[in-house]
Amino acid sequence: DAADITRVGKDIFVQKSMTTNDAGIMWLRSHFPDLRVHALHFPYDLYPSHIDCTFVPLRPPAKDRQDGLALINPERPPLKKEMELWRQNGWKLLNAPWP
């Protein structure tokens, strides 16, 4: 499901959900070999549907800088090891404000 996918440059981020499964993620990898496909996991999102309800990349890090920016839903953060991977690669993950 396209709503479970977001792209930043050569990276595609996909969440497994009610409509996107491992076979769909494998299909993306086989049809887009020049792109890197990453599965993201949001363990507190019990009924995942659209990735932009949980995770929204706003600005990729500039070359050789640590200034990438993404919003995350504070009620449904990614796995800690995935959050750390983002931080190590120049991203700052901000909790989205409450409405």
Buried (B, 14 or more C-beta within 10 A) or exposed (E): BEBBBBEBEEBBBBBBBEEBEEEBBEEBBEEEEEBEBEBBEBEEBEEBBBBBBBBBBEEBBEEEEEEBBBBBBEEBBBEEEBBEEBEEEBBBBEEBEEE
